[in-house]
Amino acid sequence: MTQVIELLKSINYQISKELLFNYKKMNITDSELIVIIYLINQNNDIYNPKQISNDLNINMNDTLELVNKLCEKGIIEIKIKKIDNVRCEVINLNPLYEKLAFSLGEVEDSKDTNLYSTFENEFGRPLSPMEYEIISGWLDVGYSEELIRLALKEATYNEVSNLRYIDTIIHEWVKKGIKNKEDVENDRKKFKNKNNKNKELFDYDWLNDGRSN
């Protein structure tokens, strides 16, 4: 992921928000994303694995494997093309854009707002690459979007815009078996009832309870 961050910091490289938000849904690994970002930002489409290896400081065998994986997943294509009467291998990125468009279409059809956008709206700022990774990690381990949104709402209510704080909320809820809004509300009711009982116990006048000695 460090290389992704370095690429994002470089003014010479661009990555669309849609690709960054959806690459994991498209079954693209972090290492494959690095190669994709590189290919998108090249001035020509000639396939030169040695150049890719040198520019990204990736072992040649690893470079070939990453490119092959992207081809197997239908993310990119390598085609033969005549350039100045010379047959060359070229990279075709159209499959990537087609899959991305399909993925975005599914998101648009969904009634739920994009989870990452929800965080950005609540925080009032764009998320950092590391924050994207943390939220993706929650989804990868099986936390539902509903639970994550509820934890975000809880943090916002407490005026905290910190993923570490939200992570703590989620872990505490998971330990209690909380999975949805109904569970959260029931837990709050139990907490409130417990506090009320403790308050009644504390306020009780033991010295003047009306009982005779």
Phi, psi and omega in degrees: 000336180300319181294326177298315181298317180297321177295320181293329179287334183287131180287346183275347183244139180237146174220133182288148178300323182297319179292317181298322182285333191242000187297325179291325177294335181269010178063036177258127180281168178299318180295321178292325178298322178302314180295319180298314179302317179299312183295320180299326187266008178277150182282340177225166185256012179292130181280115181228086184300327179296319179295319178299314180300315181292315184293322183265359180057045178245138177307141183303315180298320178293322178298313180297321180294318179297316180295318179298320179297319179295324177292317180297325180279355180075025180275321177226167175229146172248119183240159175267130183221141177273122177235115184055044179064017177244129179284124182230152172274130179234153179267128176252117182264003181303320178302324178299311183293327178293316179294321180295318179297320179295317179297318179294325178298321178294321180294318181294327180285341181284144178283337182281141175289148177307131185301317181294321179295324178299316178297317181296321178294318181289321181281339181073027181197162175291149176282151175277160177305322179293324179292322174301318182295320180295314180295319177298323179297321177299317180293322182296324181277357172107006176290133182285155177299325180298315181295319180295317179296321179295321178293322176297317180297320179296317179295318179297321178299324179270010177059042177237124177244070185221124183293331178296319178296316179295322178299320178296317178301312182300314181296321178294318179295318180297321179296329178274355181082016180283128184234339185211183184298320180298318179296320180297315181295320178295321179295321178294320179297318179298317180296319181293317180296321179295318179295321179295320179294319178296323180293318179297320180294320181290322183278351185293134181273092183291332183282334182234053181275001175089357181270143179276151179279000000 
